[in-house]
Amino acid sequence: MSLLVVGLSHRSAPVSVLERASLSADAKVKLLHDTLAAEPAAEAAVLATCNRIELYADVDKFHAGVAELSTLLAQHSGVALEELTPYLYVHYEDRAVHHLFSVACGLDSMVVGEGQILGQIKDALALGQEQHTAGRLINDLFQQALRVGKRAHSETGIDRAGQSLVTFGLEQLAVHLPVGEWAAGKRALVIGAGSMSSLAAATLARVGVAEIVVANRTADRAERLAEILVASGTGVAASAVGMAAVADELTRVDVVVSCTGATGLVLSADDVLAAVSPAPAGREEAGAAPQAPQGLRPLTPAPQTPAGLDLAPAGLGSAAAGLDLADVVARLAAAARDGGRLADAGAARTIAAPVEGDGCPVGPDGRSALTGVDANSLELHGTWADQGEAAAQRQPRRGTRTQADGAAVRLALLDLAMPRDIDAAVHRIPGVRLVDIESLAEASADAPMAADVDAVRAIVAGEVAAFGAAQRAAHITPTVVALRAMAAEVVAMEVARLDGRVPDLDERQRAEVTQTVRRVVDKLLHAPTVRVKQLASEPGGAGYADALRELFDLDPLTVASVSRADAADKNDDSGRAS
Ligand SMILES: NC(=O)c1ccc[n+]([C@@H]2O[C@H](COP(=O)([O-])OP(=O)(O)OC[C@H]3O[C@@H](n4cnc5c(N)ncnc54)[C@H](OP(=O)(O)O)[C@@H]3O)[C@@H](O)[C@H]2O)c1
C-alpha cells in the first residue's frame, strides 16, 4: 500500500472553483467513507480549508487510486469531473509526504508561513480518527506533519515570512502605514463570531482599534466574544449586535472584517454603497446635526465620528452635500440617454467622469441594482463614478489616508470568508477599500521570500527522508517479529523433545541447555535481522520483507496479525496524544 494525495488548492485553481468545490462537514464525512468503500483505498483523510481540498489515501494501485479519488472529489464537491480535472494535482509516496509536510510548514499557504494550517491538519486527523478512516499510515503521516510544522515555526523565522491571514489582511488595508498606526482609534465591525472572526477581533484589539462591534447570527456567541474582548486588557470597547444591525453599523464604522460560514453574500455592493453614500438634503433638519438614516451617511461629520475617517464638509457644494442616491441614479440614467451630459450644474460638479456605455442598472427603489450582477463583467457606472468624485472633493482630515487612485478611504473591508461574504463588486466603489482572499493571494505572491523559507525547505527534505526510512523500517518490523516468534517456537519444541528423550536432566542442566539453544538461535538471527532493517529503510527496500518471508517460509497470517496489533497500538497512542 502507498500514500496518494489528490487535490486542488489556491495554487492550482482559481478562487471561483475553490469556492464552488468547498466541502460541508457532512460532505467530508461521506467522502471519507466512500473513499474507504472504494476498492483501492485502505485509509483516508481529507484536508479541507478555504484554500485547499485534498484527499489523502493509502492505496495499492496508483492509476486506479487516482481515478477513484478524483471521481470522489468531483462527486462530493459538486463540481463536474471534467471541470475539476485541469485543477487537480496528484502526489504519490514520498512526493505526497513532501507535499503534506510543506503544507504543514505553511510553505504552500496563500500567506507563506501562516500557522493556522496546523490547526486544520489537526482537525483533518481528528476527523479521520473519529470516523475510523485513519489507520497506521495516516496517523503517522499527519502526526509527523504536525511535528514538522511546529519544528519549522520554532527553528526558523518562517512566521516572519508570512503573518497570519488576519494580520496580513490588515496590512493590505493599511497599505504603506504600519498597522498599529493605521488602526489606532478606529471603529471596527466584525461579522461572524466563529474561530476566524474571534481571531480577527483579537487581532484588531491587539493592533489598537478603539471599538469593536461583533455582529453574528447567534446572539450568544457575539456577546461572548464581545465580553472576551473587553476582558482582554487591550482597552478596546466591544459590543454585540444582531445581523439586522449590520447595515446601520456600516455607516458608523471605519473597518469591517467579515468571516462567516455563510454560503451566500453577507454584504452586497448596494449595502456598502448605501453606507458610504452622502445623506439626502431633505432629511436634514434645519439647525440639527444630520442623522444617518437608513444607511446613508451624512456629509457633515457627527460629533462622535472617529478622527481620520470622517467626511469633511469643506469644499462641497450644497448640491453635493444633499445629494440623494436615487436622484443621482435618475440623473445618470437621463445623462446616459443624453450622451453623458448632465442638465444640472450641481450634479455636474459631483459627477466628473462621463457615463460610459449604458447607464447604471436601476432597481425599482431607484438605487443601483448591483446585487446579482456578475462582478467580472461589471463596469464602473455613473452611481459609483459619482461617489468617487464626491469623495475626491472631500478634504481629508489629518490622518485620513488616500487610496493609490487618490480617493479617500472611507470604509476599509477585509473579507476572509470562503466562499466570499462581501460582493466582489465592492472593489469598484470609490472611497472603499476591499481586501479579500483573492487579493490577498495576489499580494502574498509579491511578498519577499525570506531566507527562512529555504531553511524550512531543508527541514522538510530531511523530515521526508526520515519519515520514508521509518515507514519502510516499520514495514519490515512485523516480518522480523514473525521470524523471531517462529524461532522461539522452534526452540520451545526442541526443548520439549529433549525433555521426552532425556527425562533425567536436573533443573540446572535443563536450564543450561535451553539457554544455549536460545543463544545459538539469537546469534544466528541477529546479523540478518539488523541488516535487513537497514536495507529495508533505504529507498526501494520494501522487497526485503518479501524475501525474508519467502526464505524462512513465514506464515503470512502471523505477519498480518503482528501488523494489526502494531496499528492498534499506534491508534491508541495517537488517540492519547491528540
Ligand atoms: N478557520 C480558519 O482557519 C479560516 C481561515 C481562513 C478563512 N476562513 C473562512 O472564514 C469563514 C469562517 O470560518 P470559521 O472557521 O470561523 O467558521 P466557524 O468557526 O464555524 O464560524 C462560522 C461563523 O459564521 C456564521 N455563519 C454561518 N453561516 C452563516 C450564515 N448563513 N449567515 C450568517 N452567518 C453565518 C456563524 O454564525 P453562528 O454563530 O450563528 O453559527 C459563525 O459565526 C469561512 O468562510 C472560512 O472559509 C477560515
The ligand as an SDF file (V2000), in Angstrom:
LIG
                    3D

 48 52  0  0  0  0  0  0  0  0999 V2000
  -10.7290   28.8450   10.3530 N   0  0  0  0  0  0  0  0  0  0  0  0
   -9.7700   29.1820    9.5300 C   0  0  0  0  0  0  0  0  0  0  0  0
   -8.6030   28.8670    9.7190 O   0  0  0  0  0  0  0  0  0  0  0  0
  -10.0710   30.0350    8.3230 C   0  0  0  0  0  0  0  0  0  0  0  0
   -9.0150   30.5990    7.5960 C   0  0  0  0  0  0  0  0  0  0  0  0
   -9.3010   31.4240    6.5160 C   0  0  0  0  0  0  0  0  0  0  0  0
  -10.6170   31.6550    6.1670 C   0  0  0  0  0  0  0  0  0  0  0  0
  -11.6300   31.0640    6.8580 N   0  0  0  0  0  0  0  0  0  0  0  0
  -13.0050   31.3400    6.4440 C   0  0  0  0  0  0  0  0  0  0  0  0
  -13.6600   32.0800    7.4640 O   0  0  0  0  0  0  0  0  0  0  0  0
  -15.0350   31.7400    7.4750 C   0  0  0  0  0  0  0  0  0  0  0  0
  -15.4490   31.3380    8.8630 C   0  0  0  0  0  0  0  0  0  0  0  0
  -14.6580   30.2310    9.2560 O   0  0  0  0  0  0  0  0  0  0  0  0
  -14.5820   29.7980   10.7880 P   0  0  0  0  0  0  0  0  0  0  0  0
  -13.5250   28.7740   10.8510 O   0  0  0  0  0  0  0  0  0  0  0  0
  -14.5050   30.9880   11.6400 O   0  0  0  0  0  0  0  0  0  0  0  0
  -16.0260   29.1040   10.9470 O   0  0  0  0  0  0  0  0  0  0  0  0
  -16.8330   28.8810   12.3000 P   0  0  0  0  0  0  0  0  0  0  0  0
  -15.9530   28.8760   13.4760 O   0  0  0  0  0  0  0  0  0  0  0  0
  -17.6730   27.6880   12.0260 O   0  0  0  0  0  0  0  0  0  0  0  0
  -17.7920   30.1560   12.3790 O   0  0  0  0  0  0  0  0  0  0  0  0
  -18.7600   30.3740   11.4040 C   0  0  0  0  0  0  0  0  0  0  0  0
  -19.3900   31.7230   11.6610 C   0  0  0  0  0  0  0  0  0  0  0  0
  -20.1840   32.0530   10.5320 O   0  0  0  0  0  0  0  0  0  0  0  0
  -21.5210   32.2880   10.9590 C   0  0  0  0  0  0  0  0  0  0  0  0
  -22.4280   31.8170    9.9330 N   0  0  0  0  0  0  0  0  0  0  0  0
  -22.5120   30.5680    9.4210 C   0  0  0  0  0  0  0  0  0  0  0  0
  -23.4640   30.5390    8.4720 N   0  0  0  0  0  0  0  0  0  0  0  0
  -23.9790   31.7850    8.4000 C   0  0  0  0  0  0  0  0  0  0  0  0
  -24.9990   32.3700    7.6120 C   0  0  0  0  0  0  0  0  0  0  0  0
  -25.6600   31.6640    6.7020 N   0  0  0  0  0  0  0  0  0  0  0  0
  -25.2640   33.6760    7.7830 N   0  0  0  0  0  0  0  0  0  0  0  0
  -24.5940   34.4090    8.7010 C   0  0  0  0  0  0  0  0  0  0  0  0
  -23.6320   33.8990    9.4950 N   0  0  0  0  0  0  0  0  0  0  0  0
  -23.3250   32.6050    9.3430 C   0  0  0  0  0  0  0  0  0  0  0  0
  -21.6660   31.5090   12.2330 C   0  0  0  0  0  0  0  0  0  0  0  0
  -22.7180   32.0580   12.9690 O   0  0  0  0  0  0  0  0  0  0  0  0
  -23.4160   31.2480   14.1730 P   0  0  0  0  0  0  0  0  0  0  0  0
  -22.5920   31.5170   15.3880 O   0  0  0  0  0  0  0  0  0  0  0  0
  -24.7720   31.8160   14.2340 O   0  0  0  0  0  0  0  0  0  0  0  0
  -23.4060   29.7870   13.7600 O   0  0  0  0  0  0  0  0  0  0  0  0
  -20.2930   31.7410   12.8680 C   0  0  0  0  0  0  0  0  0  0  0  0
  -20.2260   32.9910   13.4770 O   0  0  0  0  0  0  0  0  0  0  0  0
  -15.2300   30.6480    6.4470 C   0  0  0  0  0  0  0  0  0  0  0  0
  -15.6880   31.2180    5.2640 O   0  0  0  0  0  0  0  0  0  0  0  0
  -13.8380   30.1010    6.2590 C   0  0  0  0  0  0  0  0  0  0  0  0
  -13.6680   29.5520    4.9730 O   0  0  0  0  0  0  0  0  0  0  0  0
  -11.3980   30.2840    7.9370 C   0  0  0  0  0  0  0  0  0  0  0  0
  1  2  1  0
  2  3  2  0
  2  4  1  0
  4  5  1  0
  4 48  2  0
  5  6  2  0
  6  7  1  0
  7  8  2  0
  8  9  1  0
  8 48  1  0
  9 10  1  0
  9 46  1  0
 10 11  1  0
 11 12  1  0
 11 44  1  0
 12 13  1  0
 13 14  1  0
 14 15  2  0
 14 16  1  0
 14 17  1  0
 17 18  1  0
 18 19  2  0
 18 20  1  0
 18 21  1  0
 21 22  1  0
 22 23  1  0
 23 24  1  0
 23 42  1  0
 24 25  1  0
 25 26  1  0
 25 36  1  0
 26 27  1  0
 26 35  1  0
 27 28  2  0
 28 29  1  0
 29 30  1  0
 29 35  2  0
 30 31  1  0
 30 32  2  0
 32 33  1  0
 33 34  2  0
 34 35  1  0
 36 37  1  0
 36 42  1  0
 37 38  1  0
 38 39  2  0
 38 40  1  0
 38 41  1  0
 42 43  1  0
 44 45  1  0
 44 46  1  0
 46 47  1  0
M  CHG  2   8   1  16  -1
M  END
$$$$
